[in-house]
Amino acid sequence: QFWVHNSGQRLSIRLRDQNSSLRKDFTGLTWFPIDPAYRVEATYTAFDTPKIVDVASLVGDSDKTPIPGLVKFTLKGQAYALEPFAEPEAPQFWFVFRDLTSQKETYPAARFLHAPAPVNGKMVLDFNKAVNPPCAYNPYTTCPLPTEQNRLRTRIEAGEKYESKK
């Protein structure tokens, strides 16, 4: 299968090979043990108008991306904030983040977290559901990198781990 993909200002072709050894030899994912401490209540504050940021990708492209507001939460007694991307086709937010588990335990570039959109300014972030992006498994995909705000100076020992194939 193949389809056209927009990456920054470039169009590219994505290919899915059902006979790929990557798919056929896949042995499963590894995860941190589920920890309720990483399921946190958060407060969303919308900006008056979305902030437009250049979000870089792993391959050097960048996309102008609207950030609708800021999501604040407390984790293990420390306050943090993340910038969400809004999912236009679904009532949810999408977070691209990096933390201090990157490099050795989780994918170095970033992990993704989806969460239901806030209701009355409140929402839940469950980092146990954090996943690796497609570029963790396929060298031909492009993935957004986290904004400076989303580079957390703490360990998020929850969600999907990464085992380098090198």
Summary of the structure (lengths in Angstrom):
residues: 166
radius of gyration: 16.5
end to end distance: 26.9
largest distance: 49.0
contacts: 436
relative contact order: 0.22
helix: 10%
strand: 47%
